[in-house]
Amino acid sequence: MSVKKEITEIVNTLPKEVLCEVLQYLRQVEKVSQEKMRLSLNLKTILIEDKELLERLVK
């Protein structure tokens, strides 16, 4: 299943109140440059993958 189709299916199940928030979020994402989005996603991936290491470093 394509990502857009999955997103559409989820959006179709959301209550109207939530849709306004989703729309606001998507508008914010749309404004961010592709490079910043890629960097943000890469950072998130690193943090998730290295969570244990980061926790040990904190101690």
PDB file with one MODEL, atoms N, CA, C and O in Angstrom:
MODEL        1
ATOM      1  N   MET A   1       0.857  -1.181   0.000  1.00  0.00           N
ATOM      2  CA  MET A   1       0.000   0.000   0.000  1.00  0.00           C
ATOM      3  C   MET A   1       0.902   1.243   0.000  1.00  0.00           C
ATOM      4  O   MET A   1       1.918   1.285   0.695  1.00  0.00           O
ATOM      5  N   SER A   2       0.524   2.231  -0.773  1.00  0.00           N
ATOM      6  CA  SER A   2       1.331   3.446  -0.843  1.00  0.00           C
ATOM      7  C   SER A   2       1.149   4.292   0.411  1.00  0.00           C
ATOM      8  O   SER A   2       0.135   4.205   1.103  1.00  0.00           O
ATOM      9  N   VAL A   3       2.145   5.100   0.679  1.00  0.00           N
ATOM     10  CA  VAL A   3       2.114   5.950   1.868  1.00  0.00           C
ATOM     11  C   VAL A   3       0.938   6.914   1.804  1.00  0.00           C
ATOM     12  O   VAL A   3       0.235   7.102   2.797  1.00  0.00           O
ATOM     13  N   LYS A   4       0.721   7.522   0.653  1.00  0.00           N
ATOM     14  CA  LYS A   4      -0.384   8.477   0.526  1.00  0.00           C
ATOM     15  C   LYS A   4      -1.725   7.801   0.783  1.00  0.00           C
ATOM     16  O   LYS A   4      -2.608   8.376   1.419  1.00  0.00           O
ATOM     17  N   LYS A   5      -1.867   6.592   0.292  1.00  0.00           N
ATOM     18  CA  LYS A   5      -3.125   5.870   0.492  1.00  0.00           C
ATOM     19  C   LYS A   5      -3.333   5.559   1.971  1.00  0.00           C
ATOM     20  O   LYS A   5      -4.441   5.697   2.489  1.00  0.00           O
ATOM     21  N   GLU A   6      -2.265   5.138   2.647  1.00  0.00           N
ATOM     22  CA  GLU A   6      -2.369   4.848   4.082  1.00  0.00           C
ATOM     23  C   GLU A   6      -2.735   6.103   4.864  1.00  0.00           C
ATOM     24  O   GLU A   6      -3.580   6.065   5.759  1.00  0.00           O
ATOM     25  N   ILE A   7      -2.094   7.213   4.518  1.00  0.00           N
ATOM     26  CA  ILE A   7      -2.387   8.474   5.193  1.00  0.00           C
ATOM     27  C   ILE A   7      -3.839   8.860   4.962  1.00  0.00           C
ATOM     28  O   ILE A   7      -4.525   9.284   5.891  1.00  0.00           O
ATOM     29  N   THR A   8      -4.305   8.719   3.743  1.00  0.00           N
ATOM     30  CA  THR A   8      -5.684   9.054   3.407  1.00  0.00           C
ATOM     31  C   THR A   8      -6.665   8.210   4.211  1.00  0.00           C
ATOM     32  O   THR A   8      -7.671   8.718   4.707  1.00  0.00           O
ATOM     33  N   GLU A   9      -6.372   6.927   4.336  1.00  0.00           N
ATOM     34  CA  GLU A   9      -7.255   6.042   5.096  1.00  0.00           C
ATOM     35  C   GLU A   9      -7.323   6.456   6.560  1.00  0.00           C
ATOM     36  O   GLU A   9      -8.393   6.446   7.168  1.00  0.00           O
ATOM     37  N   ILE A  10      -6.175   6.820   7.121  1.00  0.00           N
ATOM     38  CA  ILE A  10      -6.155   7.247   8.522  1.00  0.00           C
ATOM     39  C   ILE A  10      -6.910   8.560   8.685  1.00  0.00           C
ATOM     40  O   ILE A  10      -7.723   8.709   9.597  1.00  0.00           O
ATOM     41  N   VAL A  11      -6.638   9.501   7.804  1.00  0.00           N
ATOM     42  CA  VAL A  11      -7.300  10.812   7.875  1.00  0.00           C
ATOM     43  C   VAL A  11      -8.813  10.657   7.767  1.00  0.00           C
ATOM     44  O   VAL A  11      -9.557  11.368   8.442  1.00  0.00           O
ATOM     45  N   ASN A  12      -9.262   9.759   6.946  1.00  0.00           N
ATOM     46  CA  ASN A  12     -10.697   9.540   6.769  1.00  0.00           C
ATOM     47  C   ASN A  12     -11.376   9.025   8.033  1.00  0.00           C
ATOM     48  O   ASN A  12     -12.594   9.139   8.170  1.00  0.00           O
ATOM     49  N   THR A  13     -10.610   8.468   8.946  1.00  0.00           N
ATOM     50  CA  THR A  13     -11.198   7.941  10.181  1.00  0.00           C
ATOM     51  C   THR A  13     -11.146   8.932  11.334  1.00  0.00           C
ATOM     52  O   THR A  13     -11.760   8.697  12.374  1.00  0.00           O
ATOM     53  N   LEU A  14     -10.426  10.034  11.169  1.00  0.00           N
ATOM     54  CA  LEU A  14     -10.247  10.989  12.263  1.00  0.00           C
ATOM     55  C   LEU A  14     -11.467  11.887  12.441  1.00  0.00           C
ATOM     56  O   LEU A  14     -12.137  12.243  11.472  1.00  0.00           O
ATOM     57  N   PRO A  15     -11.746  12.250  13.695  1.00  0.00           N
ATOM     58  CA  PRO A  15     -12.842  13.192  13.938  1.00  0.00           C
ATOM     59  C   PRO A  15     -12.477  14.587  13.417  1.00  0.00           C
ATOM     60  O   PRO A  15     -11.301  14.925  13.278  1.00  0.00           O
ATOM     61  N   LYS A  16     -13.483  15.367  13.139  1.00  0.00           N
ATOM     62  CA  LYS A  16     -13.290  16.689  12.539  1.00  0.00           C
ATOM     63  C   LYS A  16     -12.391  17.591  13.393  1.00  0.00           C
ATOM     64  O   LYS A  16     -11.591  18.356  12.854  1.00  0.00           O
ATOM     65  N   GLU A  17     -12.518  17.504  14.702  1.00  0.00           N
ATOM     66  CA  GLU A  17     -11.709  18.347  15.595  1.00  0.00           C
ATOM     67  C   GLU A  17     -10.220  18.073  15.393  1.00  0.00           C
ATOM     68  O   GLU A  17      -9.402  18.993  15.410  1.00  0.00           O
ATOM     69  N   VAL A  18      -9.886  16.822  15.204  1.00  0.00           N
ATOM     70  CA  VAL A  18      -8.485  16.440  15.032  1.00  0.00           C
ATOM     71  C   VAL A  18      -7.976  16.863  13.661  1.00  0.00           C
ATOM     72  O   VAL A  18      -6.800  17.194  13.508  1.00  0.00           O
ATOM     73  N   LEU A  19      -8.843  16.855  12.678  1.00  0.00           N
ATOM     74  CA  LEU A  19      -8.436  17.213  11.322  1.00  0.00           C
ATOM     75  C   LEU A  19      -7.874  18.628  11.242  1.00  0.00           C
ATOM     76  O   LEU A  19      -6.941  18.879  10.479  1.00  0.00           O
ATOM     77  N   CYS A  20      -8.424  19.543  12.012  1.00  0.00           N
ATOM     78  CA  CYS A  20      -7.918  20.918  12.028  1.00  0.00           C
ATOM     79  C   CYS A  20      -6.475  20.942  12.518  1.00  0.00           C
ATOM     80  O   CYS A  20      -5.637  21.650  11.960  1.00  0.00           O
ATOM     81  N   GLU A  21      -6.191  20.179  13.548  1.00  0.00           N
ATOM     82  CA  GLU A  21      -4.829  20.110  14.073  1.00  0.00           C
ATOM     83  C   GLU A  21      -3.886  19.462  13.066  1.00  0.00           C
ATOM     84  O   GLU A  21      -2.756  19.915  12.890  1.00  0.00           O
ATOM     85  N   VAL A  22      -4.344  18.413  12.411  1.00  0.00           N
ATOM     86  CA  VAL A  22      -3.531  17.737  11.401  1.00  0.00           C
ATOM     87  C   VAL A  22      -3.221  18.707  10.259  1.00  0.00           C
ATOM     88  O   VAL A  22      -2.089  18.761   9.778  1.00  0.00           O
ATOM     89  N   LEU A  23      -4.206  19.456   9.833  1.00  0.00           N
ATOM     90  CA  LEU A  23      -4.013  20.428   8.766  1.00  0.00           C
ATOM     91  C   LEU A  23      -2.980  21.483   9.154  1.00  0.00           C
ATOM     92  O   LEU A  23      -2.116  21.832   8.349  1.00  0.00           O
ATOM     93  N   GLN A  24      -3.063  21.986  10.369  1.00  0.00           N
ATOM     94  CA  GLN A  24      -2.089  22.974  10.839  1.00  0.00           C
ATOM     95  C   GLN A  24      -0.679  22.386  10.844  1.00  0.00           C
ATOM     96  O   GLN A  24       0.280  23.040  10.435  1.00  0.00           O
ATOM     97  N   TYR A  25      -0.569  21.159  11.305  1.00  0.00           N
ATOM     98  CA  TYR A  25       0.742  20.499  11.328  1.00  0.00           C
ATOM     99  C   TYR A  25       1.294  20.337   9.907  1.00  0.00           C
ATOM    100  O   TYR A  25       2.464  20.623   9.652  1.00  0.00           O
ATOM    101  N   LEU A  26       0.450  19.879   8.995  1.00  0.00           N
ATOM    102  CA  LEU A  26       0.894  19.681   7.610  1.00  0.00           C
ATOM    103  C   LEU A  26       1.320  20.998   6.964  1.00  0.00           C
ATOM    104  O   LEU A  26       2.265  21.025   6.176  1.00  0.00           O
ATOM    105  N   ARG A  27       0.643  22.062   7.286  1.00  0.00           N
ATOM    106  CA  ARG A  27       1.031  23.375   6.753  1.00  0.00           C
ATOM    107  C   ARG A  27       2.401  23.785   7.280  1.00  0.00           C
ATOM    108  O   ARG A  27       3.200  24.371   6.550  1.00  0.00           O
ATOM    109  N   GLN A  28       2.670  23.479   8.542  1.00  0.00           N
ATOM    110  CA  GLN A  28       3.987  23.787   9.105  1.00  0.00           C
ATOM    111  C   GLN A  28       5.070  22.952   8.434  1.00  0.00           C
ATOM    112  O   GLN A  28       6.142  23.462   8.108  1.00  0.00           O
ATOM    113  N   VAL A  29       4.791  21.691   8.234  1.00  0.00           N
ATOM    114  CA  VAL A  29       5.748  20.792   7.584  1.00  0.00           C
ATOM    115  C   VAL A  29       6.017  21.259   6.159  1.00  0.00           C
ATOM    116  O   VAL A  29       7.153  21.221   5.685  1.00  0.00           O
ATOM    117  N   GLU A  30       4.983  21.688   5.496  1.00  0.00           N
ATOM    118  CA  GLU A  30       5.107  22.138   4.108  1.00  0.00           C
ATOM    119  C   GLU A  30       6.056  23.334   3.993  1.00  0.00           C
ATOM    120  O   GLU A  30       6.741  23.485   2.982  1.00  0.00           O
ATOM    121  N   LYS A  31       6.097  24.166   5.002  1.00  0.00           N
ATOM    122  CA  LYS A  31       6.935  25.359   4.980  1.00  0.00           C
ATOM    123  C   LYS A  31       8.417  25.051   5.202  1.00  0.00           C
ATOM    124  O   LYS A  31       9.287  25.821   4.793  1.00  0.00           O
ATOM    125  N   VAL A  32       8.690  23.942   5.839  1.00  0.00           N
ATOM    126  CA  VAL A  32      10.069  23.576   6.159  1.00  0.00           C
ATOM    127  C   VAL A  32      10.751  23.069   4.888  1.00  0.00           C
ATOM    128  O   VAL A  32      10.157  22.327   4.105  1.00  0.00           O
ATOM    129  N   SER A  33      11.970  23.467   4.700  1.00  0.00           N
ATOM    130  CA  SER A  33      12.693  23.037   3.506  1.00  0.00           C
ATOM    131  C   SER A  33      12.946  21.531   3.525  1.00  0.00           C
ATOM    132  O   SER A  33      12.960  20.906   4.585  1.00  0.00           O
ATOM    133  N   GLN A  34      13.141  20.973   2.365  1.00  0.00           N
ATOM    134  CA  GLN A  34      13.404  19.535   2.250  1.00  0.00           C
ATOM    135  C   GLN A  34      14.663  19.150   3.026  1.00  0.00           C
ATOM    136  O   GLN A  34      14.696  18.104   3.674  1.00  0.00           O
ATOM    137  N   GLU A  35      15.680  19.975   2.963  1.00  0.00           N
ATOM    138  CA  GLU A  35      16.924  19.679   3.661  1.00  0.00           C
ATOM    139  C   GLU A  35      16.715  19.626   5.174  1.00  0.00           C
ATOM    140  O   GLU A  35      17.227  18.729   5.842  1.00  0.00           O
ATOM    141  N   LYS A  36      15.973  20.572   5.703  1.00  0.00           N
ATOM    142  CA  LYS A  36      15.706  20.574   7.138  1.00  0.00           C
ATOM    143  C   LYS A  36      14.891  19.356   7.536  1.00  0.00           C
ATOM    144  O   LYS A  36      15.124  18.775   8.595  1.00  0.00           O
ATOM    145  N   MET A  37      13.943  18.966   6.706  1.00  0.00           N
ATOM    146  CA  MET A  37      13.144  17.783   7.008  1.00  0.00           C
ATOM    147  C   MET A  37      14.029  16.545   7.032  1.00  0.00           C
ATOM    148  O   MET A  37      13.909  15.708   7.928  1.00  0.00           O
ATOM    149  N   ARG A  38      14.914  16.427   6.052  1.00  0.00           N
ATOM    150  CA  ARG A  38      15.803  15.273   5.984  1.00  0.00           C
ATOM    151  C   ARG A  38      16.705  15.227   7.217  1.00  0.00           C
ATOM    152  O   ARG A  38      16.898  14.165   7.809  1.00  0.00           O
ATOM    153  N   LEU A  39      17.255  16.376   7.601  1.00  0.00           N
ATOM    154  CA  LEU A  39      18.107  16.429   8.785  1.00  0.00           C
ATOM    155  C   LEU A  39      17.334  16.038  10.041  1.00  0.00           C
ATOM    156  O   LEU A  39      17.841  15.300  10.886  1.00  0.00           O
ATOM    157  N   SER A  40      16.124  16.529  10.156  1.00  0.00           N
ATOM    158  CA  SER A  40      15.296  16.214  11.308  1.00  0.00           C
ATOM    159  C   SER A  40      14.991  14.716  11.375  1.00  0.00           C
ATOM    160  O   SER A  40      15.071  14.109  12.443  1.00  0.00           O
ATOM    161  N   LEU A  41      14.648  14.138  10.253  1.00  0.00           N
ATOM    162  CA  LEU A  41      14.351  12.704  10.221  1.00  0.00           C
ATOM    163  C   LEU A  41      15.597  11.883  10.532  1.00  0.00           C
ATOM    164  O   LEU A  41      15.519  10.869  11.226  1.00  0.00           O
ATOM    165  N   ASN A  42      16.751  12.324  10.017  1.00  0.00           N
ATOM    166  CA  ASN A  42      18.003  11.615  10.302  1.00  0.00           C
ATOM    167  C   ASN A  42      18.332  11.678  11.789  1.00  0.00           C
ATOM    168  O   ASN A  42      18.745  10.682  12.383  1.00  0.00           O
ATOM    169  N   LEU A  43      18.149  12.839  12.378  1.00  0.00           N
ATOM    170  CA  LEU A  43      18.411  12.985  13.813  1.00  0.00           C
ATOM    171  C   LEU A  43      17.487  12.082  14.620  1.00  0.00           C
ATOM    172  O   LEU A  43      17.920  11.414  15.559  1.00  0.00           O
ATOM    173  N   LYS A  44      16.230  12.070  14.250  1.00  0.00           N
ATOM    174  CA  LYS A  44      15.264  11.210  14.947  1.00  0.00           C
ATOM    175  C   LYS A  44      15.691   9.750  14.856  1.00  0.00           C
ATOM    176  O   LYS A  44      15.626   9.018  15.843  1.00  0.00           O
ATOM    177  N   THR A  45      16.121   9.332  13.685  1.00  0.00           N
ATOM    178  CA  THR A  45      16.566   7.951  13.492  1.00  0.00           C
ATOM    179  C   THR A  45      17.769   7.637  14.376  1.00  0.00           C
ATOM    180  O   THR A  45      17.828   6.584  15.011  1.00  0.00           O
ATOM    181  N   ILE A  46      18.712   8.550  14.409  1.00  0.00           N
ATOM    182  CA  ILE A  46      19.906   8.353  15.234  1.00  0.00           C
ATOM    183  C   ILE A  46      19.519   8.241  16.702  1.00  0.00           C
ATOM    184  O   ILE A  46      20.002   7.355  17.408  1.00  0.00           O
ATOM    185  N   LEU A  47      18.658   9.125  17.159  1.00  0.00           N
ATOM    186  CA  LEU A  47      18.247   9.098  18.563  1.00  0.00           C
ATOM    187  C   LEU A  47      17.532   7.802  18.918  1.00  0.00           C
ATOM    188  O   LEU A  47      17.728   7.256  20.004  1.00  0.00           O
ATOM    189  N   ILE A  48      16.721   7.320  18.023  1.00  0.00           N
ATOM    190  CA  ILE A  48      15.997   6.072  18.270  1.00  0.00           C
ATOM    191  C   ILE A  48      16.975   4.894  18.282  1.00  0.00           C
ATOM    192  O   ILE A  48      16.926   4.047  19.173  1.00  0.00           O
ATOM    193  N   GLU A  49      17.862   4.850  17.283  1.00  0.00           N
ATOM    194  CA  GLU A  49      18.787   3.727  17.173  1.00  0.00           C
ATOM    195  C   GLU A  49      19.808   3.708  18.311  1.00  0.00           C
ATOM    196  O   GLU A  49      20.215   2.636  18.760  1.00  0.00           O
ATOM    197  N   ASP A  50      20.219   4.871  18.772  1.00  0.00           N
ATOM    198  CA  ASP A  50      21.269   4.955  19.785  1.00  0.00           C
ATOM    199  C   ASP A  50      20.726   5.286  21.177  1.00  0.00           C
ATOM    200  O   ASP A  50      21.462   5.791  22.025  1.00  0.00           O
ATOM    201  N   LYS A  51      19.472   5.008  21.409  1.00  0.00           N
ATOM    202  CA  LYS A  51      18.846   5.354  22.680  1.00  0.00           C
ATOM    203  C   LYS A  51      19.584   4.744  23.872  1.00  0.00           C
ATOM    204  O   LYS A  51      19.844   5.422  24.865  1.00  0.00           O
ATOM    205  N   GLU A  52      19.917   3.456  23.761  1.00  0.00           N
ATOM    206  CA  GLU A  52      20.609   2.793  24.869  1.00  0.00           C
ATOM    207  C   GLU A  52      21.964   3.426  25.139  1.00  0.00           C
ATOM    208  O   GLU A  52      22.327   3.659  26.292  1.00  0.00           O
ATOM    209  N   LEU A  53      22.700   3.700  24.094  1.00  0.00           N
ATOM    210  CA  LEU A  53      24.018   4.314  24.239  1.00  0.00           C
ATOM    211  C   LEU A  53      23.885   5.688  24.898  1.00  0.00           C
ATOM    212  O   LEU A  53      24.642   6.016  25.811  1.00  0.00           O
ATOM    213  N   LEU A  54      22.946   6.470  24.448  1.00  0.00           N
ATOM    214  CA  LEU A  54      22.739   7.798  25.014  1.00  0.00           C
ATOM    215  C   LEU A  54      22.357   7.712  26.490  1.00  0.00           C
ATOM    216  O   LEU A  54      22.820   8.517  27.299  1.00  0.00           O
ATOM    217  N   GLU A  55      21.533   6.763  26.835  1.00  0.00           N
ATOM    218  CA  GLU A  55      21.144   6.585  28.241  1.00  0.00           C
ATOM    219  C   GLU A  55      22.351   6.206  29.099  1.00  0.00           C
ATOM    220  O   GLU A  55      22.474   6.665  30.235  1.00  0.00           O
ATOM    221  N   ARG A  56      23.243   5.369  28.559  1.00  0.00           N
ATOM    222  CA  ARG A  56      24.438   4.988  29.316  1.00  0.00           C
ATOM    223  C   ARG A  56      25.375   6.187  29.480  1.00  0.00           C
ATOM    224  O   ARG A  56      26.014   6.328  30.523  1.00  0.00           O
ATOM    225  N   LEU A  57      25.462   7.028  28.491  1.00  0.00           N
ATOM    226  CA  LEU A  57      26.328   8.205  28.557  1.00  0.00           C
ATOM    227  C   LEU A  57      25.832   9.210  29.602  1.00  0.00           C
ATOM    228  O   LEU A  57      26.624   9.910  30.232  1.00  0.00           O
ATOM    229  N   VAL A  58      24.533   9.265  29.769  1.00  0.00           N
ATOM    230  CA  VAL A  58      23.941  10.184  30.736  1.00  0.00           C
ATOM    231  C   VAL A  58      24.299   9.777  32.165  1.00  0.00           C
ATOM    232  O   VAL A  58      24.457  10.628  33.040  1.00  0.00           O
ATOM    233  N   LYS A  59      24.423   8.495  32.388  1.00  0.00           N
ATOM    234  CA  LYS A  59      24.682   7.983  33.758  1.00  0.00           C
ATOM    235  C   LYS A  59      26.059   8.262  34.194  1.00  0.00           C
ATOM    236  O   LYS A  59      26.438   7.903  35.309  1.00  0.00           O
TER     237      LYS A  59
ENDMDL
END
